Amino acid sequence: MADEQILGLRCACGWESRGKTDDLVAAATEHGRRLHNMTPTRADVLAMVVPVEELSDALTRRGPDDDAQEVRG
């Protein structure tokens, strides 16, 4: 879907990412595996996402693109 909304996610540890749904789910799943030794389900990740405008200014200042971006790790 070409006009899919860019979403954002902030982990309790402070890690943030943004992207289209599938990219964001992949990034968050990898983050959970690497840093927290857990594998969230797609539903777990989607329950945490918000429109990117609701995340910190530091995240929204980055230029939009089609891939999920790790902002802090």
GUKEKOL-367149 format. One record per atom (N, C-alpha, C): residue number from 0; atom name; z, x, y negated; residue in three letters. Coordinates in pm, whole numbers, plus 50000, padded with zeros to 5 digits. Layout:
BEGIN
<site><n>NUM</n><atom>CA</atom><w>Z</w><u>X</u><v>Y</v><res>ALA</res></site>
...
***
This chain:
BEGIN
<site><n>0</n><atom>N</atom><w>50000</w><u>50085</u><v>50117</v><res>MET</res></site>
<site><n>0</n><atom>CA</atom><w>50000</w><u>50000</u><v>50000</v><res>MET</res></site>
<site><n>0</n><atom>C</atom><w>50000</w><u>50090</u><v>49876</v><res>MET</res></site>
<site><n>1</n><atom>N</atom><w>49897</w><u>50083</u><v>49795</v><res>ALA</res></site>
<site><n>1</n><atom>CA</atom><w>49878</w><u>50176</u><v>49683</v><res>ALA</res></site>
<site><n>1</n><atom>C</atom><w>49981</w><u>50158</u><v>49572</v><res>ALA</res></site>
<site><n>2</n><atom>N</atom><w>50030</w><u>50038</u><v>49552</v><res>ASP</res></site>
<site><n>2</n><atom>CA</atom><w>50124</w><u>50014</u><v>49442</v><res>ASP</res></site>
<site><n>2</n><atom>C</atom><w>50268</w><u>50002</u><v>49490</v><res>ASP</res></site>
<site><n>3</n><atom>N</atom><w>50298</w><u>50063</u><v>49604</v><res>GLU</res></site>
<site><n>3</n><atom>CA</atom><w>50433</w><u>50057</u><v>49659</v><res>GLU</res></site>
<site><n>3</n><atom>C</atom><w>50532</w><u>50121</u><v>49560</v><res>GLU</res></site>
<site><n>4</n><atom>N</atom><w>50645</w><u>50056</u><v>49541</v><res>GLN</res></site>
<site><n>4</n><atom>CA</atom><w>50747</w><u>50101</u><v>49447</v><res>GLN</res></site>
<site><n>4</n><atom>C</atom><w>50810</w><u>50232</u><v>49494</v><res>GLN</res></site>
<site><n>5</n><atom>N</atom><w>50836</w><u>50320</u><v>49398</v><res>ILE</res></site>
<site><n>5</n><atom>CA</atom><w>50910</w><u>50442</u><v>49427</v><res>ILE</res></site>
<site><n>5</n><atom>C</atom><w>51059</w><u>50406</u><v>49430</v><res>ILE</res></site>
<site><n>6</n><atom>N</atom><w>51124</w><u>50444</u><v>49539</v><res>LEU</res></site>
<site><n>6</n><atom>CA</atom><w>51265</w><u>50413</u><v>49559</v><res>LEU</res></site>
<site><n>6</n><atom>C</atom><w>51347</w><u>50541</u><v>49555</v><res>LEU</res></site>
<site><n>7</n><atom>N</atom><w>51476</w><u>50527</u><v>49538</v><res>GLY</res></site>
<site><n>7</n><atom>CA</atom><w>51564</w><u>50643</u><v>49537</v><res>GLY</res></site>
<site><n>7</n><atom>C</atom><w>51684</w><u>50618</u><v>49625</v><res>GLY</res></site>
<site><n>8</n><atom>N</atom><w>51749</w><u>50728</u><v>49661</v><res>LEU</res></site>
<site><n>8</n><atom>CA</atom><w>51865</w><u>50721</u><v>49747</v><res>LEU</res></site>
<site><n>8</n><atom>C</atom><w>51959</w><u>50834</u><v>49707</v><res>LEU</res></site>
<site><n>9</n><atom>N</atom><w>52087</w><u>50806</u><v>49704</v><res>ARG</res></site>
<site><n>9</n><atom>CA</atom><w>52188</w><u>50908</u><v>49678</v><res>ARG</res></site>
<site><n>9</n><atom>C</atom><w>52289</w><u>50904</u><v>49792</v><res>ARG</res></site>
<site><n>10</n><atom>N</atom><w>52305</w><u>51015</u><v>49861</v><res>CYS</res></site>
<site><n>10</n><atom>CA</atom><w>52402</w><u>51028</u><v>49969</v><res>CYS</res></site>
<site><n>10</n><atom>C</atom><w>52541</w><u>51047</u><v>49908</v><res>CYS</res></site>
<site><n>11</n><atom>N</atom><w>52643</w><u>51014</u><v>49982</v><res>ALA</res></site>
<site><n>11</n><atom>CA</atom><w>52780</w><u>51034</u><v>49936</v><res>ALA</res></site>
<site><n>11</n><atom>C</atom><w>52809</w><u>51181</u><v>49905</v><res>ALA</res></site>
<site><n>12</n><atom>N</atom><w>52734</w><u>51274</u><v>49966</v><res>CYS</res></site>
<site><n>12</n><atom>CA</atom><w>52755</w><u>51417</u><v>49943</v><res>CYS</res></site>
<site><n>12</n><atom>C</atom><w>52690</w><u>51465</u><v>49813</v><res>CYS</res></site>
<site><n>13</n><atom>N</atom><w>52611</w><u>51379</u><v>49748</v><res>GLY</res></site>
<site><n>13</n><atom>CA</atom><w>52546</w><u>51415</u><v>49623</v><res>GLY</res></site>
<site><n>13</n><atom>C</atom><w>52397</w><u>51441</u><v>49636</v><res>GLY</res></site>
<site><n>14</n><atom>N</atom><w>52345</w><u>51453</u><v>49757</v><res>TRP</res></site>
<site><n>14</n><atom>CA</atom><w>52202</w><u>51474</u><v>49779</v><res>TRP</res></site>
<site><n>14</n><atom>C</atom><w>52126</w><u>51351</u><v>49730</v><res>TRP</res></site>
<site><n>15</n><atom>N</atom><w>52016</w><u>51372</u><v>49662</v><res>GLU</res></site>
<site><n>15</n><atom>CA</atom><w>51933</w><u>51263</u><v>49614</v><res>GLU</res></site>
<site><n>15</n><atom>C</atom><w>51788</w><u>51287</u><v>49655</v><res>GLU</res></site>
<site><n>16</n><atom>N</atom><w>51717</w><u>51179</u><v>49677</v><res>SER</res></site>
<site><n>16</n><atom>CA</atom><w>51576</w><u>51187</u><v>49708</v><res>SER</res></site>
<site><n>16</n><atom>C</atom><w>51508</w><u>51063</u><v>49652</v><res>SER</res></site>
<site><n>17</n><atom>N</atom><w>51378</w><u>51074</u><v>49638</v><res>ARG</res></site>
<site><n>17</n><atom>CA</atom><w>51300</w><u>50959</u><v>49594</v><res>ARG</res></site>
<site><n>17</n><atom>C</atom><w>51163</w><u>50964</u><v>49658</v><res>ARG</res></site>
<site><n>18</n><atom>N</atom><w>51101</w><u>50848</u><v>49667</v><res>GLY</res></site>
<site><n>18</n><atom>CA</atom><w>50967</w><u>50842</u><v>49725</v><res>GLY</res></site>
<site><n>18</n><atom>C</atom><w>50935</w><u>50702</u><v>49770</v><res>GLY</res></site>
<site><n>19</n><atom>N</atom><w>50821</w><u>50690</u><v>49832</v><res>LYS</res></site>
<site><n>19</n><atom>CA</atom><w>50782</w><u>50562</u><v>49891</v><res>LYS</res></site>
<site><n>19</n><atom>C</atom><w>50866</w><u>50543</u><v>50017</v><res>LYS</res></site>
<site><n>20</n><atom>N</atom><w>50875</w><u>50422</u><v>50063</v><res>THR</res></site>
<site><n>20</n><atom>CA</atom><w>50967</w><u>50385</u><v>50170</v><res>THR</res></site>
<site><n>20</n><atom>C</atom><w>50962</w><u>50479</u><v>50289</v><res>THR</res></site>
<site><n>21</n><atom>N</atom><w>50846</w><u>50498</u><v>50350</v><res>ASP</res></site>
<site><n>21</n><atom>CA</atom><w>50839</w><u>50579</u><v>50471</v><res>ASP</res></site>
<site><n>21</n><atom>C</atom><w>50878</w><u>50724</u><v>50445</v><res>ASP</res></site>
<site><n>22</n><atom>N</atom><w>50837</w><u>50779</u><v>50330</v><res>ASP</res></site>
<site><n>22</n><atom>CA</atom><w>50872</w><u>50917</u><v>50297</v><res>ASP</res></site>
<site><n>22</n><atom>C</atom><w>51022</w><u>50931</u><v>50273</v><res>ASP</res></site>
<site><n>23</n><atom>N</atom><w>51080</w><u>50833</u><v>50209</v><res>LEU</res></site>
<site><n>23</n><atom>CA</atom><w>51223</w><u>50836</u><v>50180</v><res>LEU</res></site>
<site><n>23</n><atom>C</atom><w>51305</w><u>50823</u><v>50308</v><res>LEU</res></site>
<site><n>24</n><atom>N</atom><w>51263</w><u>50736</u><v>50398</v><res>VAL</res></site>
<site><n>24</n><atom>CA</atom><w>51333</w><u>50722</u><v>50527</v><res>VAL</res></site>
<site><n>24</n><atom>C</atom><w>51327</w><u>50853</u><v>50603</v><res>VAL</res></site>
<site><n>25</n><atom>N</atom><w>51212</w><u>50918</u><v>50606</v><res>ALA</res></site>
<site><n>25</n><atom>CA</atom><w>51198</w><u>51046</u><v>50677</v><res>ALA</res></site>
<site><n>25</n><atom>C</atom><w>51287</w><u>51153</u><v>50614</v><res>ALA</res></site>
<site><n>26</n><atom>N</atom><w>51288</w><u>51162</u><v>50482</v><res>ALA</res></site>
<site><n>26</n><atom>CA</atom><w>51370</w><u>51263</u><v>50414</v><res>ALA</res></site>
<site><n>26</n><atom>C</atom><w>51519</w><u>51239</u><v>50438</v><res>ALA</res></site>
<site><n>27</n><atom>N</atom><w>51562</w><u>51114</u><v>50429</v><res>ALA</res></site>
<site><n>27</n><atom>CA</atom><w>51704</w><u>51082</u><v>50448</v><res>ALA</res></site>
<site><n>27</n><atom>C</atom><w>51746</w><u>51104</u><v>50593</v><res>ALA</res></site>
<site><n>28</n><atom>N</atom><w>51659</w><u>51073</u><v>50687</v><res>THR</res></site>
<site><n>28</n><atom>CA</atom><w>51690</w><u>51095</u><v>50828</v><res>THR</res></site>
<site><n>28</n><atom>C</atom><w>51707</w><u>51244</u><v>50855</v><res>THR</res></site>
<site><n>29</n><atom>N</atom><w>51618</w><u>51325</u><v>50802</v><res>GLU</res></site>
<site><n>29</n><atom>CA</atom><w>51628</w><u>51470</u><v>50820</v><res>GLU</res></site>
<site><n>29</n><atom>C</atom><w>51754</w><u>51524</u><v>50752</v><res>GLU</res></site>
<site><n>30</n><atom>N</atom><w>51786</w><u>51475</u><v>50634</v><res>HIS</res></site>
<site><n>30</n><atom>CA</atom><w>51908</w><u>51516</u><v>50565</v><res>HIS</res></site>
<site><n>30</n><atom>C</atom><w>52031</w><u>51483</u><v>50649</v><res>HIS</res></site>
<site><n>31</n><atom>N</atom><w>52037</w><u>51364</u><v>50703</v><res>GLY</res></site>
<site><n>31</n><atom>CA</atom><w>52150</w><u>51324</u><v>50787</v><res>GLY</res></site>
<site><n>31</n><atom>C</atom><w>52165</w><u>51413</u><v>50908</v><res>GLY</res></site>
<site><n>32</n><atom>N</atom><w>52054</w><u>51447</u><v>50971</v><res>ARG</res></site>
<site><n>32</n><atom>CA</atom><w>52058</w><u>51535</u><v>51088</v><res>ARG</res></site>
<site><n>32</n><atom>C</atom><w>52107</w><u>51675</u><v>51050</v><res>ARG</res></site>
<site><n>33</n><atom>N</atom><w>52047</w><u>51731</u><v>50945</v><res>ARG</res></site>
<site><n>33</n><atom>CA</atom><w>52077</w><u>51869</u><v>50907</v><res>ARG</res></site>
<site><n>33</n><atom>C</atom><w>52218</w><u>51887</u><v>50853</v><res>ARG</res></site>
<site><n>34</n><atom>N</atom><w>52259</w><u>51801</u><v>50763</v><res>LEU</res></site>
<site><n>34</n><atom>CA</atom><w>52385</w><u>51824</u><v>50692</v><res>LEU</res></site>
<site><n>34</n><atom>C</atom><w>52504</w><u>51748</u><v>50748</v><res>LEU</res></site>
<site><n>35</n><atom>N</atom><w>52481</w><u>51637</u><v>50813</v><res>HIS</res></site>
<site><n>35</n><atom>CA</atom><w>52592</w><u>51552</u><v>50855</v><res>HIS</res></site>
<site><n>35</n><atom>C</atom><w>52599</w><u>51531</u><v>51006</v><res>HIS</res></site>
<site><n>36</n><atom>N</atom><w>52508</w><u>51594</u><v>51080</v><res>ASN</res></site>
<site><n>36</n><atom>CA</atom><w>52507</w><u>51583</u><v>51226</v><res>ASN</res></site>
<site><n>36</n><atom>C</atom><w>52505</w><u>51436</u><v>51270</v><res>ASN</res></site>
<site><n>37</n><atom>N</atom><w>52424</w><u>51356</u><v>51201</v><res>MET</res></site>
<site><n>37</n><atom>CA</atom><w>52408</w><u>51215</u><v>51236</v><res>MET</res></site>
<site><n>37</n><atom>C</atom><w>52262</w><u>51177</u><v>51215</v><res>MET</res></site>
<site><n>38</n><atom>N</atom><w>52218</w><u>51075</u><v>51280</v><res>THR</res></site>
<site><n>38</n><atom>CA</atom><w>52082</w><u>51027</u><v>51265</v><res>THR</res></site>
<site><n>38</n><atom>C</atom><w>52086</w><u>50880</u><v>51223</v><res>THR</res></site>
<site><n>39</n><atom>N</atom><w>52069</w><u>50855</u><v>51092</v><res>PRO</res></site>
<site><n>39</n><atom>CA</atom><w>52071</w><u>50716</u><v>51047</v><res>PRO</res></site>
<site><n>39</n><atom>C</atom><w>51946</w><u>50642</u><v>51096</v><res>PRO</res></site>
<site><n>40</n><atom>N</atom><w>51962</w><u>50514</u><v>51119</v><res>THR</res></site>
<site><n>40</n><atom>CA</atom><w>51846</w><u>50431</u><v>51155</v><res>THR</res></site>
<site><n>40</n><atom>C</atom><w>51769</w><u>50399</u><v>51027</v><res>THR</res></site>
<site><n>41</n><atom>N</atom><w>51649</w><u>50350</u><v>51044</v><res>ARG</res></site>
<site><n>41</n><atom>CA</atom><w>51570</w><u>50306</u><v>50929</v><res>ARG</res></site>
<site><n>41</n><atom>C</atom><w>51648</w><u>50201</u><v>50849</v><res>ARG</res></site>
<site><n>42</n><atom>N</atom><w>51714</w><u>50109</u><v>50919</v><res>ALA</res></site>
<site><n>42</n><atom>CA</atom><w>51793</w><u>50005</u><v>50852</v><res>ALA</res></site>
<site><n>42</n><atom>C</atom><w>51908</w><u>50066</u><v>50773</v><res>ALA</res></site>
<site><n>43</n><atom>N</atom><w>51972</w><u>50171</u><v>50829</v><res>ASP</res></site>
<site><n>43</n><atom>CA</atom><w>52080</w><u>50239</u><v>50757</v><res>ASP</res></site>
<site><n>43</n><atom>C</atom><w>52029</w><u>50296</u><v>50625</v><res>ASP</res></site>
<site><n>44</n><atom>N</atom><w>51915</w><u>50362</u><v>50631</v><res>VAL</res></site>
<site><n>44</n><atom>CA</atom><w>51858</w><u>50423</u><v>50511</v><res>VAL</res></site>
<site><n>44</n><atom>C</atom><w>51819</w><u>50316</u><v>50410</v><res>VAL</res></site>
<site><n>45</n><atom>N</atom><w>51750</w><u>50213</u><v>50456</v><res>LEU</res></site>
<site><n>45</n><atom>CA</atom><w>51704</w><u>50108</u><v>50364</v><res>LEU</res></site>
<site><n>45</n><atom>C</atom><w>51819</w><u>50035</u><v>50298</v><res>LEU</res></site>
<site><n>46</n><atom>N</atom><w>51934</w><u>50032</u><v>50363</v><res>ALA</res></site>
<site><n>46</n><atom>CA</atom><w>52051</w><u>49967</u><v>50303</v><res>ALA</res></site>
<site><n>46</n><atom>C</atom><w>52105</w><u>50048</u><v>50185</v><res>ALA</res></site>
<site><n>47</n><atom>N</atom><w>52066</w><u>50174</u><v>50175</v><res>MET</res></site>
<site><n>47</n><atom>CA</atom><w>52116</w><u>50262</u><v>50069</v><res>MET</res></site>
<site><n>47</n><atom>C</atom><w>52018</w><u>50282</u><v>49954</v><res>MET</res></site>
<site><n>48</n><atom>N</atom><w>51893</w><u>50238</u><v>49968</v><res>VAL</res></site>
<site><n>48</n><atom>CA</atom><w>51794</w><u>50266</u><v>49865</v><res>VAL</res></site>
<site><n>48</n><atom>C</atom><w>51807</w><u>50172</u><v>49746</v><res>VAL</res></site>
<site><n>49</n><atom>N</atom><w>51765</w><u>50223</u><v>49632</v><res>VAL</res></site>
<site><n>49</n><atom>CA</atom><w>51763</w><u>50147</u><v>49507</v><res>VAL</res></site>
<site><n>49</n><atom>C</atom><w>51633</w><u>50181</u><v>49434</v><res>VAL</res></site>
<site><n>50</n><atom>N</atom><w>51591</w><u>50097</u><v>49341</v><res>PRO</res></site>
<site><n>50</n><atom>CA</atom><w>51477</w><u>50137</u><v>49258</v><res>PRO</res></site>
<site><n>50</n><atom>C</atom><w>51512</w><u>50268</u><v>49188</v><res>PRO</res></site>
<site><n>51</n><atom>N</atom><w>51415</w><u>50356</u><v>49178</v><res>VAL</res></site>
<site><n>51</n><atom>CA</atom><w>51440</w><u>50490</u><v>49126</v><res>VAL</res></site>
<site><n>51</n><atom>C</atom><w>51503</w><u>50489</u><v>48986</v><res>VAL</res></site>
<site><n>52</n><atom>N</atom><w>51478</w><u>50385</u><v>48910</v><res>GLU</res></site>
<site><n>52</n><atom>CA</atom><w>51533</w><u>50375</u><v>48775</v><res>GLU</res></site>
<site><n>52</n><atom>C</atom><w>51686</w><u>50367</u><v>48776</v><res>GLU</res></site>
<site><n>53</n><atom>N</atom><w>51745</w><u>50328</u><v>48888</v><res>GLU</res></site>
<site><n>53</n><atom>CA</atom><w>51890</w><u>50314</u><v>48896</v><res>GLU</res></site>
<site><n>53</n><atom>C</atom><w>51961</w><u>50443</u><v>48933</v><res>GLU</res></site>
<site><n>54</n><atom>N</atom><w>51885</w><u>50549</u><v>48964</v><res>LEU</res></site>
<site><n>54</n><atom>CA</atom><w>51947</w><u>50677</u><v>48995</v><res>LEU</res></site>
<site><n>54</n><atom>C</atom><w>51970</w><u>50756</u><v>48867</v><res>LEU</res></site>
<site><n>55</n><atom>N</atom><w>52029</w><u>50871</u><v>48879</v><res>SER</res></site>
<site><n>55</n><atom>CA</atom><w>52064</w><u>50954</u><v>48764</v><res>SER</res></site>
<site><n>55</n><atom>C</atom><w>51943</w><u>50994</u><v>48681</v><res>SER</res></site>
<site><n>56</n><atom>N</atom><w>51966</w><u>51025</u><v>48555</v><res>ASP</res></site>
<site><n>56</n><atom>CA</atom><w>51861</w><u>51072</u><v>48466</v><res>ASP</res></site>
<site><n>56</n><atom>C</atom><w>51792</w><u>51196</u><v>48522</v><res>ASP</res></site>
<site><n>57</n><atom>N</atom><w>51867</w><u>51282</u><v>48586</v><res>ALA</res></site>
<site><n>57</n><atom>CA</atom><w>51808</w><u>51404</u><v>48642</v><res>ALA</res></site>
<site><n>57</n><atom>C</atom><w>51699</w><u>51371</u><v>48743</v><res>ALA</res></site>
<site><n>58</n><atom>N</atom><w>51717</w><u>51266</u><v>48819</v><res>LEU</res></site>
<site><n>58</n><atom>CA</atom><w>51618</w><u>51228</u><v>48918</v><res>LEU</res></site>
<site><n>58</n><atom>C</atom><w>51500</w><u>51159</u><v>48851</v><res>LEU</res></site>
<site><n>59</n><atom>N</atom><w>51523</w><u>51071</u><v>48757</v><res>THR</res></site>
<site><n>59</n><atom>CA</atom><w>51414</w><u>50994</u><v>48698</v><res>THR</res></site>
<site><n>59</n><atom>C</atom><w>51329</w><u>51078</u><v>48604</v><res>THR</res></site>
<site><n>60</n><atom>N</atom><w>51378</w><u>51194</u><v>48560</v><res>ARG</res></site>
<site><n>60</n><atom>CA</atom><w>51297</w><u>51281</u><v>48474</v><res>ARG</res></site>
<site><n>60</n><atom>C</atom><w>51186</w><u>51350</u><v>48551</v><res>ARG</res></site>
<site><n>61</n><atom>N</atom><w>51197</w><u>51361</u><v>48683</v><res>ARG</res></site>
<site><n>61</n><atom>CA</atom><w>51095</w><u>51427</u><v>48763</v><res>ARG</res></site>
<site><n>61</n><atom>C</atom><w>50969</w><u>51341</u><v>48763</v><res>ARG</res></site>
<site><n>62</n><atom>N</atom><w>50855</w><u>51404</u><v>48769</v><res>GLY</res></site>
<site><n>62</n><atom>CA</atom><w>50728</w><u>51331</u><v>48769</v><res>GLY</res></site>
<site><n>62</n><atom>C</atom><w>50708</w><u>51254</u><v>48897</v><res>GLY</res></site>
<site><n>63</n><atom>N</atom><w>50648</w><u>51137</u><v>48889</v><res>PRO</res></site>
<site><n>63</n><atom>CA</atom><w>50625</w><u>51056</u><v>49009</v><res>PRO</res></site>
<site><n>63</n><atom>C</atom><w>50514</w><u>51117</u><v>49096</v><res>PRO</res></site>
<site><n>64</n><atom>N</atom><w>50528</w><u>51110</u><v>49224</v><res>ASP</res></site>
<site><n>64</n><atom>CA</atom><w>50423</w><u>51145</u><v>49317</v><res>ASP</res></site>
<site><n>64</n><atom>C</atom><w>50443</w><u>51064</u><v>49444</v><res>ASP</res></site>
<site><n>65</n><atom>N</atom><w>50357</w><u>51087</u><v>49543</v><res>ASP</res></site>
<site><n>65</n><atom>CA</atom><w>50359</w><u>51003</u><v>49662</v><res>ASP</res></site>
<site><n>65</n><atom>C</atom><w>50458</w><u>51049</u><v>49768</v><res>ASP</res></site>
<site><n>66</n><atom>N</atom><w>50518</w><u>51166</u><v>49756</v><res>ASP</res></site>
<site><n>66</n><atom>CA</atom><w>50605</w><u>51218</u><v>49860</v><res>ASP</res></site>
<site><n>66</n><atom>C</atom><w>50751</w><u>51211</u><v>49818</v><res>ASP</res></site>
<site><n>67</n><atom>N</atom><w>50836</w><u>51191</u><v>49915</v><res>ALA</res></site>
<site><n>67</n><atom>CA</atom><w>50980</w><u>51196</u><v>49886</v><res>ALA</res></site>
<site><n>67</n><atom>C</atom><w>51015</w><u>51337</u><v>49842</v><res>ALA</res></site>
<site><n>68</n><atom>N</atom><w>51105</w><u>51347</u><v>49746</v><res>GLN</res></site>
<site><n>68</n><atom>CA</atom><w>51143</w><u>51475</u><v>49691</v><res>GLN</res></site>
<site><n>68</n><atom>C</atom><w>51293</w><u>51492</u><v>49703</v><res>GLN</res></site>
<site><n>69</n><atom>N</atom><w>51334</w><u>51606</u><v>49758</v><res>GLU</res></site>
<site><n>69</n><atom>CA</atom><w>51476</w><u>51636</u><v>49760</v><res>GLU</res></site>
<site><n>69</n><atom>C</atom><w>51511</w><u>51694</u><v>49625</v><res>GLU</res></site>
<site><n>70</n><atom>N</atom><w>51610</w><u>51636</u><v>49561</v><res>VAL</res></site>
<site><n>70</n><atom>CA</atom><w>51649</w><u>51680</u><v>49428</v><res>VAL</res></site>
<site><n>70</n><atom>C</atom><w>51767</w><u>51775</u><v>49436</v><res>VAL</res></site>
<site><n>71</n><atom>N</atom><w>51866</w><u>51741</u><v>49515</v><res>ARG</res></site>
<site><n>71</n><atom>CA</atom><w>51981</w><u>51829</u><v>49536</v><res>ARG</res></site>
<site><n>71</n><atom>C</atom><w>52009</w><u>51834</u><v>49684</v><res>ARG</res></site>
<site><n>72</n><atom>N</atom><w>52056</w><u>51944</u><v>49731</v><res>GLY</res></site>
<site><n>72</n><atom>CA</atom><w>52086</w><u>51952</u><v>49873</v><res>GLY</res></site>
<site><n>72</n><atom>C</atom><w>52206</w><u>52026</u><v>49895</v><res>GLY</res></site>
***
